[in-house]
Amino acid sequence: MMILRFILILFSLLIFTNITLAEPASEDEEIFIIEDYEIYKADTVSYKYGFTLDQENSIGFKYSIPLIGLFGYYNDKPAETYVNEVLQNIISKSKTRSNIKYKAFILDTTAINSYCLPGGYIFITKGLLKILDNEAELAGLLAHQIAHIEKGNSLKIIADTPDCREAIQNLKLQLPESIKNNLNIDGLEKLLSLTDYQEIINSNLEEYKNQKKLKCSGILQPFTRKYYTFDDYLKYKDEIKKQLPNISEVDDENDL
């Protein structure tokens, strides 16, 4: 009888209170959170900064929209496949967050830079790929971005900026039905496979312009060092030559 009473009390606690079933004990422990009759999954890193894994994936997806909207997506499958083969080789030996799926995308710009977003999204510009001398250099820059995601650096920035967190979570994007419930890397891949993906991305940029609190320093570095408004953000392509006068623009006619 006492055992039955204990089970009933425990069950009541789980149903009628918000409770974390386990505190993080290891680098990659899965943590299940019960809230409002739903069960959510986190890992040590996402839990540390107050996010579930689904929320982390969603943040990465949402920030991908303006990034691709600004620079464009370089749809070169052989080049993308090669970059991701190197990426997968690195994470097979160093990855600690087993619930994170990593994927690299190439941005269609001669600007020399790379970016990462929460949830495993890595972006490398066409311009950066063109100046790499060998695979070791590619592996080095990929490893740098992987480390940011493994440590949750971008999540920390967002967690430390409540206005930014609220703004990114409240974005109302207009997406195809097949994608709107899959705000993750698989969803982004599916979006970029659509023939009208650029129109879909462009149609959502106004929503970002309306959110004045998306200035999370360090998330999208080129847009937060100097450019503080959405209009300034859109001028980045024209301004890069003035900001980096010693870097000559790579010839667009040369393929990767």
C-alpha positions as MATLAB code, in Angstrom:
seq = 'MMILRFILILFSLLIFTNITLAEPASEDEEIFIIEDYEIYKADTVSYKYGFTLDQENSIGFKYSIPLIGLFGYYNDKPAETYVNEVLQNIISKSKTRSNIKYKAFILDTTAINSYCLPGGYIFITKGLLKILDNEAELAGLLAHQIAHIEKGNSLKIIADTPDCREAIQNLKLQLPESIKNNLNIDGLEKLLSLTDYQEIINSNLEEYKNQKKLKCSGILQPFTRKYYTFDDYLKYKDEIKKQLPNISEVDDENDL';
ca = [
       0.000    0.000    0.000;
       2.851    2.376    0.886;
       4.560    1.608   -2.422;
       1.367    2.361   -4.343;
       0.948    5.660   -2.482;
       4.559    6.625   -3.286;
       4.026    5.884   -6.987;
       0.829    7.967   -7.048;
       2.575   10.934   -5.372;
       5.499   10.750   -7.805;
       3.132   10.567  -10.780;
       1.234   13.620   -9.503;
       4.450   15.611   -9.208;
       5.387   14.807  -12.790;
       1.974   15.743  -14.175;
       1.157   18.897  -12.225;
       4.546   20.570  -11.873;
       7.318   21.610  -14.189;
      10.178   19.314  -13.298;
      13.510   18.345  -14.771;
      13.962   14.611  -14.544;
      17.725   14.759  -14.382;
      20.455   17.266  -13.715;
      23.344   17.236  -16.204;
      26.091   14.954  -15.018;
      28.211   14.455  -18.117;
      29.208   16.341  -21.261;
      26.523   14.770  -23.418;
      23.829   13.576  -21.058;
      20.284   13.733  -22.385;
      17.996   15.757  -20.125;
      14.235   15.406  -20.315;
      12.092   18.337  -19.209;
       8.372   18.089  -18.521;
       6.504   21.354  -19.007;
       2.810   21.948  -19.713;
       2.174   18.228  -20.260;
       4.901   18.060  -22.933;
       8.294   16.359  -22.762;
      11.272   18.256  -24.200;
      14.827   17.079  -24.683;
      17.997   19.008  -23.933;
      21.646   18.153  -23.497;
      24.190   19.516  -21.053;
      25.069   22.538  -23.202;
      21.565   23.610  -24.230;
      20.267   23.011  -20.690;
      23.033   25.180  -19.241;
      21.749   28.201  -21.158;
      18.053   27.457  -20.745;
      17.206   25.976  -24.168;
      15.835   22.683  -25.394;
      17.441   21.029  -28.409;
      14.422   21.921  -30.550;
      14.789   25.564  -29.555;
      18.486   25.501  -30.406;
      17.739   24.037  -33.834;
      15.038   26.633  -34.406;
      17.366   29.511  -33.521;
      19.945   28.284  -36.022;
      17.312   27.898  -38.725;
      15.882   31.364  -38.143;
      19.248   33.115  -38.218;
      20.099   31.259  -41.437;
      17.347   33.150  -43.265;
      18.921   36.654  -43.176;
      22.406   35.211  -43.647;
      21.395   33.478  -46.886;
      19.227   36.450  -47.809;
      22.235   38.751  -47.641;
      24.905   36.635  -49.297;
      22.966   34.065  -51.307;
      23.397   30.271  -51.374;
      26.172   28.879  -53.561;
      24.505   25.798  -54.950;
      27.555   23.806  -56.012;
      26.901   20.246  -54.871;
      30.415   18.818  -55.494;
      31.982   21.648  -53.473;
      29.385   21.353  -50.695;
      29.797   17.579  -50.573;
      33.570   17.906  -50.246;
      33.345   20.469  -47.442;
      30.888   18.271  -45.563;
      33.058   15.187  -45.976;
      35.865   17.045  -44.213;
      33.376   18.286  -41.612;
      32.044   14.803  -40.892;
      35.561   13.427  -40.577;
      36.330   16.006  -37.889;
      33.169   15.507  -35.848;
      33.519   11.712  -35.999;
      36.675   12.145  -33.935;
      35.833   15.125  -31.748;
      32.071   15.589  -31.418;
      30.685   15.422  -27.881;
      27.090   16.605  -28.493;
      25.557   13.495  -30.022;
      22.153   15.125  -30.592;
      23.556   17.870  -32.819;
      23.544   17.272  -36.568;
      26.240   19.269  -38.361;
      26.005   20.580  -41.917;
      28.084   23.120  -43.818;
      26.613   25.448  -46.444;
      28.490   27.670  -48.891;
      27.529   31.341  -49.201;
      27.680   32.915  -52.650;
      29.948   35.847  -51.886;
      33.586   36.772  -52.421;
      33.731   38.097  -48.859;
      36.241   36.099  -46.829;
      34.545   34.737  -43.730;
      32.825   31.814  -42.035;
      30.008   31.594  -39.513;
      28.297   29.141  -37.220;
      24.850   29.133  -35.670;
      23.316   27.122  -32.809;
      22.135   23.670  -33.813;
      25.086   22.685  -36.025;
      24.743   25.164  -38.899;
      28.104   26.166  -40.419;
      28.503   28.641  -43.275;
      31.627   29.231  -45.360;
      31.862   31.890  -48.017;
      32.907   31.088  -51.563;
      35.600   33.735  -51.223;
      37.163   31.980  -48.241;
      37.159   28.604  -49.955;
      38.966   30.061  -52.951;
      41.941   31.306  -50.927;
      42.513   28.083  -48.960;
      45.719   26.342  -49.975;
      44.913   22.843  -48.747;
      42.493   20.589  -46.883;
      44.291   21.173  -43.585;
      43.327   24.852  -43.682;
      39.715   23.915  -44.395;
      39.751   21.451  -41.501;
      41.165   24.119  -39.202;
      38.444   26.660  -39.872;
      35.708   23.981  -39.642;
      37.106   22.820  -36.307;
      36.998   26.399  -35.054;
      33.282   26.684  -35.870;
      32.529   23.231  -34.445;
      34.109   24.273  -31.149;
      31.779   27.279  -30.915;
      28.720   25.022  -31.312;
      30.023   22.315  -28.993;
      30.544   24.904  -26.240;
      27.247   26.702  -26.914;
      28.905   30.111  -27.333;
      26.059   31.569  -29.412;
      23.473   30.179  -26.986;
      25.251   31.993  -24.167;
      25.110   35.286  -26.063;
      21.371   34.893  -26.635;
      20.742   33.754  -23.052;
      22.582   36.841  -21.787;
      20.403   39.110  -23.972;
      16.743   38.504  -22.999;
      15.390   40.977  -25.595;
      17.249   39.153  -28.346;
      16.003   35.769  -27.171;
      12.428   37.005  -27.095;
      12.740   38.538  -30.564;
      14.177   35.438  -32.255;
      11.579   33.182  -30.631;
       8.746   35.480  -31.705;
       9.711   35.677  -35.368;
       6.757   34.705  -37.534;
       8.192   33.319  -40.744;
       6.114   32.502  -43.801;
       7.263   29.021  -44.793;
       5.851   26.110  -46.799;
       3.795   23.659  -44.737;
       6.414   20.948  -45.285;
       9.053   23.075  -43.579;
       7.362   25.226  -40.923;
       7.343   22.345  -38.425;
      10.924   21.301  -39.224;
      13.032   24.259  -38.160;
      16.288   22.342  -38.182;
      19.124   21.501  -40.565;
      16.959   18.997  -42.430;
      14.356   21.728  -42.883;
      16.950   24.183  -44.199;
      18.251   21.591  -46.651;
      14.708   21.013  -47.849;
      14.091   24.744  -48.183;
      17.247   25.216  -50.259;
      16.184   22.372  -52.548;
      13.062   24.290  -53.598;
      13.272   26.173  -56.891;
      11.818   29.299  -55.287;
      13.865   29.197  -52.067;
      15.330   32.687  -52.648;
      11.858   34.182  -53.009;
      10.779   32.486  -49.774;
      13.819   33.836  -47.940;
      13.420   37.333  -49.353;
       9.737   37.402  -48.436;
      10.677   36.832  -44.782;
      13.317   39.558  -44.500;
      10.705   42.198  -43.653;
       9.885   40.228  -40.499;
      13.511   40.590  -39.368;
      13.412   44.295  -40.147;
      10.393   44.652  -37.854;
      12.204   42.976  -34.966;
      14.370   45.727  -33.499;
      15.826   43.489  -30.781;
      17.750   41.043  -32.966;
      21.098   42.761  -32.426;
      22.841   39.943  -30.539;
      26.485   40.926  -30.524;
      28.652   38.104  -31.815;
      25.982   35.951  -33.489;
      26.445   37.303  -36.991;
      29.796   39.035  -36.649;
      29.868   41.205  -39.785;
      26.491   42.665  -38.928;
      27.245   43.503  -35.303;
      30.694   45.096  -35.404;
      29.497   48.267  -37.080;
      26.085   47.804  -38.660;
      23.277   48.224  -36.156;
      20.151   48.521  -38.278;
      18.607   46.217  -40.825;
      19.213   48.764  -43.599;
      22.897   48.976  -42.681;
      22.986   45.195  -42.611;
      21.769   45.080  -46.219;
      24.547   47.442  -47.277;
      27.262   45.061  -46.084;
      28.172   43.842  -49.557;
      28.860   47.359  -50.775;
      30.756   48.362  -47.663;
      33.127   45.405  -47.378;
      35.623   46.850  -49.856;
      35.870   50.037  -47.810;
      36.258   48.124  -44.556;
      38.898   45.732  -45.945;
      40.873   47.794  -48.486;
      43.852   45.442  -48.454;
      41.858   42.381  -49.509;
      41.334   42.285  -53.249;
      38.046   40.849  -54.424;
      38.307   37.299  -55.744;
      37.497   36.845  -59.420;
      33.922   35.538  -59.605;
      34.622   33.930  -62.959;
      36.884   31.321  -61.427;
      34.965   28.345  -60.124;
      35.864   26.542  -56.915;
];
